[in-house]
């Protein structure tokens, strides 16, 4: 019982920073793909 309470208290401390790092990584990948798509569209427009 005590272990479950400790786990419930510690889990957000570990998971929230991990989720934030993943969010930043996926945001960077999305931005790179978007920039690549824009560059390709500019080349095709020539």
C-alpha positions as a Markdown table, in Angstrom:
| # | Residue | x | y | z |
|---|---|---|---|---|
| 1 | Unk | 0.0 | 0.0 | 0.0 |
| 2 | Unk | 2.8 | 2.4 | 0.9 |
| 3 | Unk | 4.7 | 1.6 | -2.2 |
| 4 | Unk | 1.7 | 2.5 | -4.4 |
| 5 | Unk | 1.4 | 5.9 | -2.7 |
| 6 | Unk | 5.1 | 6.6 | -3.2 |
| 7 | Unk | 4.9 | 5.5 | -6.8 |
| 8 | Unk | 1.8 | 7.7 | -7.4 |
| 9 | Unk | 3.7 | 10.7 | -5.9 |
| 10 | Unk | 7.0 | 10.0 | -7.8 |
| 11 | Unk | 5.6 | 9.1 | -11.2 |
| 12 | Unk | 4.6 | 12.7 | -12.2 |
| 13 | Unk | 8.0 | 14.0 | -11.2 |
| 14 | Unk | 9.6 | 11.5 | -13.6 |
| 15 | Unk | 7.0 | 11.5 | -16.4 |
| 16 | Unk | 6.3 | 15.2 | -16.8 |
| 17 | Unk | 9.9 | 16.2 | -17.8 |
| 18 | Unk | 10.1 | 13.1 | -20.1 |
| 19 | Unk | 6.9 | 14.2 | -21.8 |
| 20 | Unk | 8.2 | 17.7 | -22.2 |
| 21 | Unk | 11.4 | 16.5 | -23.8 |
| 22 | Unk | 9.4 | 14.3 | -26.2 |
| 23 | Unk | 7.2 | 17.3 | -27.0 |
| 24 | Unk | 10.2 | 19.4 | -27.9 |
| 25 | Unk | 11.7 | 16.6 | -30.0 |
| 26 | Unk | 8.5 | 16.0 | -32.0 |
| 27 | Unk | 8.1 | 19.8 | -32.4 |
| 28 | Unk | 11.6 | 20.0 | -33.9 |
| 29 | Unk | 10.9 | 17.1 | -36.3 |
| 30 | Unk | 7.7 | 18.7 | -37.4 |
| 31 | Unk | 9.4 | 22.1 | -38.0 |
| 32 | Unk | 12.1 | 20.4 | -40.1 |
| 33 | Unk | 9.6 | 18.5 | -42.2 |
| 34 | Unk | 7.6 | 21.7 | -42.7 |
| 35 | Unk | 10.7 | 23.6 | -43.8 |
| 36 | Unk | 11.7 | 20.8 | -46.2 |
| 37 | Unk | 8.2 | 20.8 | -47.7 |
| 38 | Unk | 8.3 | 24.6 | -48.1 |
| 39 | Unk | 11.8 | 24.4 | -49.8 |
| 40 | Unk | 10.7 | 21.7 | -52.1 |
| 41 | Unk | 7.6 | 23.7 | -53.1 |
| 42 | Unk | 9.8 | 26.7 | -53.8 |
| 43 | Unk | 12.0 | 24.6 | -56.1 |
| 44 | Unk | 9.0 | 23.2 | -57.9 |
| 45 | Unk | 7.6 | 26.7 | -58.5 |
| 46 | Unk | 10.7 | 27.7 | -60.5 |
